[in-house]
Amino acid sequence: MTEEGRTFSYEEALDTFPSVRDLTETAVRQIEALVNRIQSRDEMEQRKEELEEATKSIIEAWAEEIASIGCEVKGLWLVDWDSGDGYYCWRYPEASLSFYHSYEDGFKGRVPIN
């Protein structure tokens, strides 16, 4: 069930944060496991297309899971929660959901949530 257009209070965003963090950590570990199995530069080159497809598949599945929570994926391992007048913003591997930015400012305009 997708919750497109959902807005979150900060408390609601914090309630979903552990799921977002865990989904992201799982996807990152899956990609790391793919790369760590490679034994040599030659093998990396030989399997390049296969690895790219597998990585793309993991990232797409992650993005769909994040969207199903009602969050917005804004980049690789970058997630926003719409507050109604801006976004609560998190980027892996940050330990907590502790930044906010306006709709206009984007990631570069992030400020700490007090």
N, C-alpha and C positions, 0 to 999 in steps of 0.2 A: 504494500500500500504506500503510494507516494503522497507526500504532504506538500505539494508544490504551493508556493505562495505563503507558507507558514511564517508567522512572526513569533519570536521568542522573547519572553522576559529574560533577564539575566539568570534568574533561578532556573527557568526551564532549560536554558542553554547549558547551564552547569549540570543539570540532571542528565542531559544527553551526552555530555562531554566524555564520560568514561567509555561509552560505546564507540564514539567517533575515534577516540585515541586507540582503543583496542583494535578496531577494524584497520586503522592505519598501520599500527605496529605489525599486525599480521601480514598485511600486503607488503610492507617493507621487508619483513623477514622472508617472505616467499621469493621476492626478487633477489635478495642476498643469497638465498639458497641456490637459486639458478646459477648465479655467477660463481659462487664458491665451488660448484661441482666441476668447473672448467679447469683442466689440468695444465693447459699451455696456451700461448698466444696463437699457435696454429689451430688448436681446437676451437678457440674463441672465434677465429676468422671462419673456420669451416661451418660453425653452427650459428653464425651471426644472425641469419634470417630467422631461424627457429627461436633463438633467444629473444629477438626483437618482438616476434609474435607473442611469445609467452609473456613477456613483460607488458606488452600492450593489453593483453587479455586480463592480467592481474589488475592493472590500473583501471581499466574500464569497469571491472566487477566492483572494485573499491568505490569508484565514483558513483555507481548505481546504488550501492548500499548506503553511502553517505546521503545521497539525494532522497532515499526512501525514509530517512529520519526527518527530512525537511530542511536539511542544510544545503548550502551551495558550495560546490567545489570551484575554487578560483585559480587553482594551479596544482602542480604536483605536491601532494601532501599539505595543501593549503585549503582550509575550510572556514566558511563564514556562516554565522547564524544571523538572519535578518531580525533586527530589533524593532523595525517599523520606522526608524529614522537614521539608520546606519547599520553597521555590522559588528557583532562580537567576532573576533578574528583569532584563529589558531593555526600555527604551522608546526608540523612535526619537526623536531622532537621536543618542542616546548612542554614543560611539565604541567602547565595549567592553562585554563582559558582566561587570559588576563590582559587582552588588548581589545581595543575598539577603534573603528574608523568610520567616518561619514561615507555616504554613498559617493560623494564627489572625490574624496581624497584617496580612497583605495588603500592598498597595503602600505604604500610609502607614507601615508598619513596616520599610521597607527599610533595610538596613545595608550599608555597603561590605564587599566580600569582601577580606580581607587576604591 
